[in-house]
Amino acid sequence: MAKISFHTPSMALAFALLGAPAVAFAQSGAPTREGNIWGWTDHQPTMADVHQQEKAAGIAPTPSQREKDAAAVDQLYRQLMHRPAGQ
């Protein structure tokens, strides 16, 4: 009788330990977040998306405003690229 009571819990423990890795692998389909990708969806709008939404909302900038903004961004880029390292 003592042998049966010892083997039953040990067998139950063995089956539980063998089943644990299978449960861990079954949950690997959860969405991950990598940069702007989260749940397999890109959450960062592209410039084309932004322009299309602005145009649909009636708040799209004029071509001259876009050129002015692009020039400001280019100037900032040039300033950053000519800075010595560590600043």
C-alpha positions in Angstrom: 0.0 0.0 0.0 2.9 2.3 0.8 4.3 1.8 -2.7 1.1 2.8 -4.4 0.7 6.0 -2.4 4.3 7.0 -3.3 4.1 6.3 -7.0 0.8 8.0 -7.6 1.9 11.5 -6.7 5.2 11.1 -8.4 3.5 10.1 -11.7 1.1 13.0 -11.4 4.1 15.3 -10.9 5.9 13.8 -13.9 2.9 14.3 -16.2 2.5 17.9 -14.9 6.2 18.7 -15.6 6.0 17.1 -19.1 3.0 19.2 -19.9 4.4 22.5 -18.8 6.6 23.2 -21.9 3.6 22.5 -24.2 1.6 25.1 -22.3 4.4 27.6 -22.6 4.7 27.1 -26.4 1.0 27.3 -26.9 1.0 31.0 -25.7 3.7 32.1 -28.2 1.1 33.5 -30.6 0.6 36.6 -28.5 1.3 39.9 -30.3 4.6 41.4 -29.7 5.8 45.0 -29.8 8.8 45.9 -31.9 9.3 49.6 -32.5 6.2 51.0 -34.2 4.9 47.5 -34.9 2.5 46.2 -32.2 0.1 43.4 -32.7 1.3 43.0 -36.2 0.1 46.5 -37.1 2.2 49.5 -38.0 1.1 52.3 -35.6 3.3 55.0 -37.1 1.5 56.7 -40.0 3.4 57.3 -43.2 3.7 60.8 -44.7 1.2 59.7 -47.4 -1.3 58.7 -44.8 -0.9 62.0 -43.0 -1.3 64.1 -46.2 -4.4 62.1 -47.2 -6.0 62.5 -43.8 -5.2 66.3 -43.7 -6.6 66.7 -47.2 -9.8 64.9 -46.3 -10.2 67.0 -43.1 -9.6 70.2 -45.1 -6.5 71.2 -43.2 -3.8 70.3 -45.7 -0.9 72.7 -45.8 -0.2 74.7 -49.0 2.7 73.6 -51.2 4.7 76.6 -50.1 4.1 75.7 -46.5 5.3 72.2 -47.1 8.4 73.4 -48.9 9.1 75.8 -46.0 8.8 72.9 -43.5 11.0 70.7 -45.6 13.7 73.4 -45.7 13.5 73.8 -41.9 13.9 70.0 -41.4 16.9 70.0 -43.9 18.6 72.8 -42.1 18.2 71.1 -38.7 19.6 67.9 -40.2 22.6 69.7 -41.6 23.2 71.3 -38.2 23.0 68.0 -36.4 25.3 66.2 -38.9 28.1 68.9 -38.6 28.1 68.8 -34.8 31.1 67.1 -33.2 30.4 63.7 -31.5 29.4 63.8 -27.9 27.4 67.0 -28.0 
